[in-house]
């Protein structure tokens, strides 16, 4: 909501549509990347942190490009980063579950929460 207010306020000062597009993309990427990194810090998920940093870097770099290339880079770089993060998370989850299969039930984890420490542990 605050990003919309900032962009709306700046649009009232004579920015062109192309400038507004670049600004809205850059600010949104900054907010989304910061949220991923904050979530990663709270849950100690390295993959989330790297994804958040990637989104900030791609969003920051894309602001130097014309609008069409900006959207192309964000779709391929940002979306590609999401796909890579999903694949890495899936492979890590599979390797973890395979290495501890039969050790104990997921319901019998510390703290009574499904998944226990590994779900919130480092990647």
KAPE-V518390 format. One line per field, one symbol per residue. psi: psi as a letter, one per 40 degrees, with the letter a starting at -180 (. if undefined). Layout:
# KAPE-V518390
psi: ???
This chain:
# KAPE-V518390
psi: dddddddddddeeeiiddddddddddddddddddddddddddefhddddddddddddddddeeeiiddddddddddddddddddddddddddddddddefhediidefiieeihdadddeii.
